Amino acid sequence: MPSQRLIHTAAQLTTNPRTLTPMPKARRVLMVRPTHFNVDTPINPHMRKADGSLHTLDRARALTQWEALKRAYESLGFAPTVLEGGEGLPDMVFCANQCLPTLTRTGVPRALLSNMADTIRHREVPLVASALAREGYETQPLGERTPKTLFEGMGDCLWLPGRRFLLGGFGSRTAATMYERVAEAAEADVAVFELTNPRFYHLDTCLAILDDSTALACPDAFSSAGWALLNAIFPRVIETSLEEADSPRFACNAHCPDEKHVLIHPGSTRTETQLRSAGFVPVPVDTEEFIKSGGSVFCMKLMFF
Ligand code: ARG
């Protein structure tokens, strides 16, 4: 059986990814209710203010914002499956991170389970795995959790919509060495990107794939080889400024579930204009309370098949 390829540079991208084996798009949405959401234990650079102090969370407002995000998906025709947050798991609302949903070549839905960098967050994994098992998924652990086997699911690893092709980030939460294993288990080639700026600690903080030809991305998060590779994969790359990509706006953590509407935290006016001129429809959804934890729209849901 041919082995899957890892692609690190534009020169190694010898096939146009849009000509690869088609694969269904993930059209189902999982969300985790932020019942036990908290920002009292900082585990990424956005969780502290510039003066080093912690953010104050407005819990009621967080719940209202989460409900509005759920309604935004509903109004676009997606009915999120809701999982309750686990007690003592302050970050579980960010359910993009605990696994990578895949479909085998024979059509079996299979979730590759994350090895989360943070010990407390790692306890979220079995809860999300059970939720997907209830939806008919096989769940596959990716081996013992060690510093060399860290992997944070769809925080770092993103499908090219409709194709058997993944984009994977490493350097902060996911170990570079994991992508051999992910590629084999997902039966897909993976374009691999080193995340060079600690403020962009997951690939989904600096890259949103809008459709199979368009990406929204912040150049400051990538190495020059990575930026060239991204531009080789996508005919159209909409560049965000560092100012709009960084917190408190988090423009690249937007989500386009239908190749048209882009759910995005309001305030990234330049990005919104660029999206409109590229034919997309920005849909502002306030996620300010969650950005205090270093996550916005994209992190707050899991797309599955
Ligand atoms: N506080 C969470 C963490 O640091 C935020 C996760 C955001 N998720 C994401 N996919 N970027 O893990």
Residues whose N, C-alpha, C, O or C-beta is under 5 A from the ligand:
A	BS01	LIG	I43 N44 D91 F94 A96 G155 H202 D204 S293 G294 G295 C299
